[in-house]
């Protein structure tokens, strides 16, 4: 059994915007990768952080917690935090937890 996370995280910067794309399984074991990417984006003094969650195949409560903490970190840096079209898996867990309204979810 591999200890390698099943989440692919990439950061793309364009001007004052950073897009963090997440694809695969977003759970407790992959949350540190996501947090590191958010930290990297915020260190670069961006004005907007966009989470592209359209490639998620699985998301659990750890993913929601990581997104909430990322949003809080962005707010602490006076950075706008958006989520692009989300996967059905993430949408379902946000609906179940009632936390969907906590995020600025864009249509792309």
Buried (B, 14 or more C-beta within 10 A) or exposed (E): EEEEBBBEBEBEEEEEBBBBBBBBBBBEBBBEBBBEBBEBBBEEEBEBBBBBBBBBBBBBEBBBBBBBBBBEBBEEBEBBBBBBEBBEBBBEBBEEEEBBEBBEBEEE
